[in-house]
Amino acid sequence: MLAKRADGTYASSVGGIGMSICRQTGKTFTVGTIIVILCLTTPNLKVIWTAHRTRTSAETFKSMQALVKRPGLSRHCKAIRQTNGQEEIAFANGSRILFGAREQGFGRGFAAVDVIIFDEAQILTEKALEDMIPTANAAKNPLIIHMGTPPRPVDPGEVFTSRRTAGLAHDPDSTWIEFGADRDCDTADPDAWAQANPSYPHRTTANAMLRMLKNLGEDSFRREALGIWDQDTEHAAIDPELWAQAATPERASGGWTAMAIDMPPHRGWITIGACQAYEDGTAYIDIAALKGVRKHGTKWPVDFLARRWPHLAAVVIDAQSPATVLIPPLKAAGIDVTVTSASDMGKACGRLLDMLQYHELRHKPDVRPLDQAVAGATVRKIGVEGAFGWNKLGSDVDISPLVAATLALHGAVTSTRRPGDEPEQRMIELP
């Protein structure tokens, strides 16, 4: 959690730290101890610890009081204050921990906050986040921590889910910590309890787990006691485990190649996806090229694809993509562009999921733009027949690499053009 880069800044200072940890594991004590140590070793540190509910905030404050009153720590504590629903622990070196509930509007108006802890992050709203994140902007080395349990379907869990999405995508600017049992576990199995909760069977007893199982119900127990995220709550369209299993460093020889172009609505860059398809019905997808428009303009895909067109089965662009501006120059270069409709897009997205499910699709590992697009993709409804297309989980997600790869797969599977097996026919890798 406190790892630092060579320049002394926290490794997770930009993306923050997310913790999905089930109940009764001692996470408040663990994080609280870390925060107290930081306060003791960093004079004038300002920490905000905020929960959604007043009751949760009060319980945390009570626990932290007990911690700082322990022998060896109490002499460093200058004062413990509790006024107007806001609590504070002040240290002799000028450091402070302030506690309050978001439902009471706590957190707004502070400045130069060094550490923000969002407790009950599974019900942290976008508005609360927008109110409080700016308070850390003036800090020299800020750290933001989200801690909670898997959100219920009725919870406003988009913020916490986006933190998890970034973590599963191996975002280098953030840290994700998750305690949880296997999704297909037996909820009455003590081994599953131990996997999810390191405090079992010592601090959390078997009777405590059985009590929760009996009183919470199956679904709530899976979330609260075993740390298992609901599949519907995750929102992500593509199972991260299936995606990870499909990563294959070496592409098989043979087959034929199709490519596709996509561009996000802001037109910041252009992605060319590639797919190699095979006679046995399998396929391999990759990103052939991705370049920024400001530096490279919009003409480079025409030259890129014109050189490769003699060896391609298809070049695909979706009719709703900003990349359609490239269709006239591509055609002028002699390229037969396949333009997909909404119906085609629905089939293409469904095909990609089906092929992943049946282990018929492989992809190059560690292609960051594609991995992040996959982790940040949800679905949007197309028409009334149940078809869907890709959509993004948040405003900061770019799914165009996934769209390009999906359309390349569509082109490779549906095109009847077979340019031959020339040696030049190959996937083009990112530099």
BATOR-510638 format. One record per residue: residue in one letter; x negated, y, z negated of N, C-alpha, C in turn. Coordinates in steps of 0.02 Angstrom, whole numbers, plus 50000, padded with zeros to 5 digits. Layout:
AXYZXYZXYZ;...
***
This chain:
M499594993950000500005000050000499575006350000;L499025006149964498615012149956498005012050001;A497995007750051497425007450096497335014250130;K496705016050141496545022450173496125021550235;R496175026350279495755026450339495085029550323;A494645029650372493975032250362493975039550341;D494485043350362494505050450345494815051750277;G495005046450241495285047250174496035047650171;T496375047950228497105048150227497385041150220;Y497995040650193498305034150185498435030950253;A498305024550258498405020950321499135021350343;S499595021950295500315022250311500595029150299;S500175034250302500415041050289500915043450341;V500845041150403501295043450456501945039550456;G501905032950459502505028750464502815026750398;G502435027350344502705025650278502665018250262;I502895016650203502895009750178503615007550168;G503785001750194504454998850184504394992450145;M504854991450098504844985350057505544982550052;S505654976750081506294973150074506174967450026;I506374968349964506224963549911506864962349872;C507024956049862507644954249829507644956349755;R508214955749723508284958149655507934953549605;Q507804956349547507514952549491506804950149505;T506424953949544505734951949558505224956349523;G505444961549490504984966149457504694971449502;K505044972949557504764977849605504724984849576;T505224986649533505194993349502504594993949456;F504454988649418503874988749373503234989049414;T503194985049468502584984849509502444991649542;V502954994249576502865000749610502765006249558;G503135005849503503065010849450502365011049421;T502065005149411501385004849385500895008049434;I500985006649499500555009749550500615017349548;I501235019749542501345027049542501035030249480;V501095026949422500805029749361500045030049367;I499735024849395499015024849404498805030549451;L499195031449505499045037049551499085043749515;C499595044449472499665050749436499085051949388;L498845046649356498295047249308497635048749342;T497555046249403496915047049438496905052949486;T497495056149497497545061749544497875067649509;P497495072349484497795078049449498285081849494;N498815084349462499315088649495499695085049551;L499735078449548500125074649597500865075649583;K501245076949636501965077849629502325072049662;V502725068349623503065062349647503815063249638;I504195061549689504925061349684505155054149691;W505535051849641505815045049643506565045749645;T506855044149702507575045249711507935038849729;A508495037749695508945032249711509605035149737;H510015030949765510655033449791511125034949733;R511165030449685511645031049631511315034049569;T511715037849531511475040749469511285035249419;R511675029949417511535024549369510865021249383;T510715020049448510075017049465509495021549447;S509575028049461509055032849444508935033049369;A509475032749330509405032949257509055026649231;E509205020849260508885014649240508145014749256;T507965017449315507265017949334506885022549287;F507195028149271506885032949224506765029749156;K507245025849133507175022449069506605017449070;S506545013749125505995008849132505325012349134;M505285017949170504655021549176504455024849109;Q504955026949070504805029549003504465024248961;A504735018148963504445012748925503735011248947;L503615011949013502955010549040502435015549014;V502605022049018502105027148999502025027648924;K502485024648885502415024748812501995018948786;R501755014748831501345009148810500675011548781;P500385007548736499725009348709499215010048765;G498825015148762498325016448814498565021248867;L499225021948874499515026548923499835032648890;S500105031548831500505036848799500105043248788;R499455042648775499055048648762498965052948825;H499105049948884499055053848946499715057148965;C500245055448928500905058148943501015064548903;K501135069948938501225076448906501935077448881;A502425075648923503125076748905503585072348946;I504155070648916504695067148951505315071548944;R505585073849000506135078548999506745075449033;Q507335077349008507965075049037508475080549030;T508615084049086509085089549085509495089749149;N510135090949143510575091949200510545086349252;G510505080249228510515074549274509865073449311;Q509345077349295508685076349325508185074849269;E507775069849282507295067549232506585068649258;E506115069449211505425070749231504945067749180;I504415064749205503845062649163503255067049183;A502995070749136502425075249150501795072549116;F501245072749152500615070249126500155075949107;A499665074449065499215079549039498795082749094;N498685079149149498265081949204498665085849255;G499305087149240499715091149285500135087149333;S500045080649336500455076449381501165075749353;R501645074849398502345074149377502705068949419;I503165065349387503635060949422504335063549407;L504705065349459505385067949451505875062749476;F506415061649438506905056549455507585059849466;G507965057349515508625059949527509005055849578;A509655057049582510085053149627510255057149689;R510215053849746510385057249809511115059149812;E511555055249779512265056849781512415063349745;Q511935065749703512005072149669511625077649705;G511355076149765510995081149803510275082049783;F510015077549741509325078149717508835077349775;G508305081349773507765080749823507685086749868;R508225090449879508185096249922507865102149884;G507475106049921507195112049891506495111349863;F506255105149858505565104249835505075105849891;A504455107149872503935108549921503295105049900;A502895103249951502235100049940502285093949895;V502765089549910502835083349873502335078249900;D501945075249856501415070649878501665063649891;V502135061249850502395054549857503155054749850;I503505051649898504235051049894504395043649893;I504805041549844505025034649840505775034549850;F505995031449904506705030549918506915023749892;D507175023649830507455017449803508155016449833;E508395010249832509035008649864509025010949937;A508485009649971508395012050040508885008950088;Q509205003450068509695000250113510325004550122;I510395009650079510955014350086510705021450091;L510105022150118509815028850131510085031350198;T510425037050197510715039750258510225044050297;E510365045050360509955049450402509935056550373;K510505058850347510545065650320510095066350259;A510115061450214509685061850155508955061650174;L508795057650225508105057350249507895064050278;E508325067150318508175073650348508095079050295;D508465078450240508415083350186507755082950149;M507485076850143506915075850098506235075150132;I506215072450192505565071450224505175077950232;P505505083550250505115089850256504775092050192;T504995089550134504685091650071503965089250066;A503775084150107503095081550104502645084550157;N502915088950199502515091550255501905095550233;A501965099050177501415103250154500905099450112;A501045093150096500575089250056499965087350097;K499385086950065498765085450101498735078150123;N498995073650082498955066450098499585062950073;P500155064250106500795061750081500875054150091;L501315051350050501475044250055502225043550042;I502565040050088503295039150082503445031750079;I503825029750028503965022750015504715021650017;H504935016750058505635014650060505675007750027;M506075006949976506145000449944506874998749933;G507054992549950507744990549943507834983149958;T508464981249965508644974349983508974974450052;P509054968750084509384968650150510074971850146;P510234976450191510874979950188511464975350204;R512034977050174512654973650191512934976550256;P513394972950289513684975650351514014982450341;V514264983850281514614990150269514144995750248;D513514994150237513034999250214512785003450273;P512615009750261512285013850313511545012050317;G511405006150344510725003450340510285005050399;E510475009850442510085011150502509365013350486;V509285017650436508615020150419508165014450396;F508415010450350508015004850324507884999650378;T508374998550420508284993850475507754996250524;S507735002750537507235005350582506535004550553;R506465005150486505815003950454505604996650464;R506094992150457505934985050467505754983650540;T506114986850585505974985950656505254988050672;A505044993850646504364996150657503854991350628;G504014988650569503554983950538503484977550577;L504034974850602504004968650641503674969750708;A503664976050731503314977550794502574979050783;H502344978050721501644979150703501424986350716;D501864991050696501704998150702501064999550662;P500535001950693499905003050657499925008750606;D500455012750608500505018450563500955017150503;S501195010950495501655009450440501485002750410;T501765001550351501694995150316502374992350301;W502474985950313503114982750297502974976650253;I503324976350196503254970750148503944967650139;E504004961250151504654957950146504584951350109;F504984950550055505044944250020505704941150041;G505694935050064506314931850084506234924450097;A506764920750085506764913550100506904912650175;D506814906550199506954905050269507694905950283;R507854908250343508544909650360508994903450354;D508724897650372509134891550372509064887550307;C508854890750253508724887150191509384885150156;D509334880450111509884878550066509884883550009;T510404887350001510404892649950510364889849879;A510514883449869510464880449803509794877049791;D509334877649837508684874349833508204878649792;P507954876149735507474879949695506834881949734;D506644877949784506064879749824506184886149863;A506804887049887506984893249922506974899149873;W507204897949812507184903249761506464905549749;A506014900649742505314902249728504984905849787;Q505194903949848504914907249908505104914549910;A505714916149890505964923049894505764927249833;N505704923949776505624927549713505024925049674;P504464928649676503864926349641503954925849565;S504464929049537504564928749465504934922449443;Y505194918549490505524912249473505014906749464;P505054902449413505584901849363505404905049296;H504934909749295504694912549232505124918449210;R505044924149242505444929949223506174928949243;T506284926449303506964924849326507064917349320;T507514915249277507614908249262508084904849312;A508114898249309508574894549352509294896349336;N509454897349272510134899249254510314906049283;A509834910649285509964917249314510124916649388;M509744912449424509864911449495510544908149507;L510704903049466511344899649473511924904349458;R511814908749409512334913549392512474918249450;M511944920649483512034924949541512364921149598;L512154914949609512444910949663513194909949653;K513394908749591514104907449577514524913749581;N514234919449561514634925549556514584930149616;L514044929749654513964934249711514304931749774;G514354925249782514584922549846514004921149891;E514094916849941513554914449983513184920050019;D513554924350055513224929550095512854934550051;S513174936849998512854941649953512244938649919;F512294932349901511724929049868511124928649916;R511254927249980510714926950028510354933650033;R510744939150032510444945750036510104947849971;E510494947549916510254950349853509734946049819;A509814939449820509374935049783508834931749825;L508974930849890508494927449933508164932049984;G508384938249989508054943050034508154941650107;I508684938050126508804936150196509244941450229;W509014944150284509394949250320509944945950361;D510534949050360511074946750404510864947750476;Q511034943050519510864943850590511244949750620;D511864950750599512254956350625511974962950599;T511724962950538511464969150508510804971150540;E510424966250565509784967750594509844972150656;H510404971350693510544975350753510084973750812;A509484971350800509024970150855509314964950902;A509274966250968509564961751017509154955451027;I508504956051019508054950451034507754947850968;D507854941450955507594938350894506834938950893;P506554942350842505824943150840505444936550836;E505754931450807505414924950803505374921750872;L505914922150911505904919450979505394923151022;W505374929751013504904933751052504184931851035;A504054931050971503374929050950503194922250977;Q503664917550977503534910851002503394910851077;A503664915751112503584915851185502924919051208;A502544921751161501904924851179501414919651204;T501164920551264500704915751296500144919551330;P499524918851306498964922751335498834921451408;E498864915051428498694913251496499314911951538;R499344915251595499904914251641499744908451688;A500234904151699500134898451744500054900951816;S499674897351855499574899151925500184897151967;G500214899752028500764898152072501344902852063;G501904901152094502504905152089502484911352132;W502934916052118502974922252156503104928052108;T502934934052130502954939952086503464945052109;A503824947952061504264953752074504074959252025;M504184965352045504054971052001504654975651999;A504694979651946505254984251937505004990551903;I505354996051916505165002651889505715005151843;D505515008051787505995011651745505665017751714;M506095022551698505865028951670506365030951616;P506135033051557506605035151505506965041551524;P507515043251491507885049251509507475055651505;H506995055951459506585062051454506055062451508;R505975057251549505525057051606504795058151586;G504615055951526503935057051502503425052451533;W503625046451554503165041651584503555036851628;I503185033051666503485028151711503175021351695;T503595016251690503365009551677503515005051737;I503025001051756503134995851806503074989051772;G503634985451771503634978751743503494973651796;A503234967851776503074962551824503324955951798;C503514951651843503744944951825503484939851875;Q503204934451850502994928851891503504923251879;A503834921051931504334915751926504074909351959;Y504344903651935504084897151958504654892651980;E504474887552019504974882952046505354879151992;D505044878151934505374874351880505864878551840;G505974884851861506454889151827506174893251770;T505534892651756505224896751704504954903251733;A504764907851690504504914251713504044917251660;Y503644922151682503154925451638503194932951652;I503314936951600503384944151610502814948051577;D502684953951603502134958151579502274965251601;I501874969951577501884976751601501314977651650;A501474979251712500944980151763500594986851756;A500974992051739500674998651732501155003151693;L500875007851655501265012851619500845019251615;K501105024651645500725030851647501185036851633;G500895041951600501265047951585501365052251646;V501945055351651502115059551709501715066051708;R501605068851650501245075351647500545074751676;K500205069251661499515068451685499485065451755;H499925060651769499855056851832500405058451883;G500905062351864501435063951911501905058051922;T502295058451976502785053251991502655049552056;K502115051252090501985048052155501575041652149;W501225040752093500765035052089501115028252096;P501755027352072502065020852081502155018952155;V502245024052197502335022652269501695019552297;D501135022652284500495019952308500345013152276;F500485012652212500365006352175500745000552207;L501395001652220501804996252246501714995252321;A501555000552357501454999752430500864995052443;R500344995552402499774991152411499944983852397;R500434982752354500594976052332501204973052366;W501574977252402502204975052432502134968852476;P501614968152515501564962052557501554955652516;H501404956052452501344950052411501884949652357;L502404953852362502934953952312503584951152339;A503954947952294504614945352312505144950752309;A505054955652265505554960952258505264966852219;V505544972752233505424978752192506114981352172;V506224982152107506894983352081506924989952042;I507464993652051507614999652011508364999551996;D508545001051934509255001351917509565007751942;A510195007351963510535013051992510625018851943;Q510625017351878510725022551827510075025251799;S509515022951823508865024951796508625031551827;P508295035851789507975041751818507465039951871;A507235033651871506745031451921507035030951991;T507685031951998507985031752065507705037252111;V507395042352081507085047652123506525044752165;L506275038852147505725035852184505965031552242;I506625030452247506875026052300506715028752370;P506855035052386506685037452454505945036852472;P505475038952429504765038152449504555030852452;L504845026552411504685019452415504915016552482;K505525018352502505775015952566505365018752624;A505155025052617504745027952670504065024452676;A503855021352621503225017552621503315010352646;G503935008852667504065002152695504264997052644;I504444999152585504634994452531505394993752530;D505624987652529506344986252525506544986152451;V506844991552427507004992252356507674988952340;T507694984752290508314981852265508584986452211;V509184989052221509504993552173510054989752136;T509974989052071510454985052032511044989152009;S511604985852004512224988951979512294987451904;A512824990151874512954988651803513064981251793;S513414978051840513524970851835512864967051839;D512424969151883511764965951888511374966651823;M511414972651793511044973751731511304969251676;G511964968351672512244963851623511994956751631;K511974954451693511714947751707510974947151690;A510604952451706509874952351694509714951951620;C510074955851579509944955751507510154949051476;G510724946551497510934940051473510454934551493;R510204934951554509724929851578509084929851535;L508834935851519508224936251479508334932951410;L508904934451378509034931351313509104923851318;D509454921551370509554914351379508884910751390;M508464913651431507824910451446507364910451385;L507404915651344507024915551281507284910051235;Q507934909451231508244904551187508034897451206;Y507984896151270507814889351294507074888651311;H506674893451288505944893151296505734892651369;E506114896051412505944896151483505594902651504;L505524907151457505214913651471504604914651427;R504064916751457503454918351420503264925651434;H502854928351390502614935251401501904935851375;K501544940751400500864941951378500884944751306;P500484942151261500504944551192500154951351184;D500344954851131500014961051111500034966451164;V500574966651202500694972351247501134977151208;R500824982051177501164986151127501794989551154;P501784992851212502404996051235502984991251242;L502844985151267503384980251275503604977551207;D503134976051163503304973451097503734978351058;Q503554984751062503934989851025504634990851056;A504674990351122505324990951154505784985151134;V505504979151131505894973351111506134974051039;A505694976150995505874976950924506394982350914;G506394987450957506854993050949507474992850992;A507604987151023508164986651070508784983551037;T509344986651048509984983751031510374983151097;V511024982051094511404981151156511964986351160;R512174987751221512754992051233513224988251279;K513864989351268514364985851307514394988451379;I514454983951426514544985751497515204982851521;G515674987151539516314984851564516734981551510;V517214977451533517684974251486517634966751487;E517134964051520517064956851527516564953851478;G516304957851432515824955351383515104956151402;A514964959151460514264960151480513954965751438;F513294965751436512944970851396512294972751430;G512054978651411511394980951432510994982851371;W510364984651381509944986551325510104993651303;N510054994751239510115001451210509575002051156;K509455007951131508915008851082509205009851012;L508845007150962509075007550893509035014650865;G508545018450888508455025250862508225029950916;S508255036450901508075041350951507345041250969;D506925038350925506205038150938505985031650971;V506455027650993506295021251025506315022051101;D505825019251135505815019151208505895012051232;I506455010651264506585003751288506425002851362;S506155008151394506035007551466505545001851484;P505035000151443504624994351461505024987851462;L505504987151415505924981151415506384981151475;V506664986951492507104987351551506714985551614;A506104988051620505694986551679505544979051684;A505374976051627505224968851627505844964751642;T506424966951615507054963451627507244963751701;L507164969551732507324970251803506834966451847;A506204966151826505724962151864505904954751862;L506124952451803506364945551797506974944451843;H507424949151843508014948651886507814948251959;G507344952551980507124952352049506784945852068;A506374943252022506014937052037506494931152043;V507014931152001507484925552001507974925852059;T508194931752078508724932352128508484933452199;S507864935752208507624937152276507474930752314;T507624930852378507464925052421506824926352461;R506534932152453505914933852488505324929952457;R504954926452497504364922752474503774924652518;P503354929452496502814931952538502234927252547;G502234921552512501684916852520501254916452458;D500744912552462500314911252404499624914352413;E499584920252440498944923452451498584924352384;P497924924052383497554924952321497684931752288;E497874936752329497974943452300498604943852257;Q499044938752263499674938952226499514937452153;R499554942552110499374941652041499724946951998;M499724945751933499994950751887499474956351881;I499694962451875499244968151866499254969951792;E498694969551759498674970551687498534977851670;L498754979751611498604986451587497854987351578;P497594993251594496884994451584496714994451509;
***
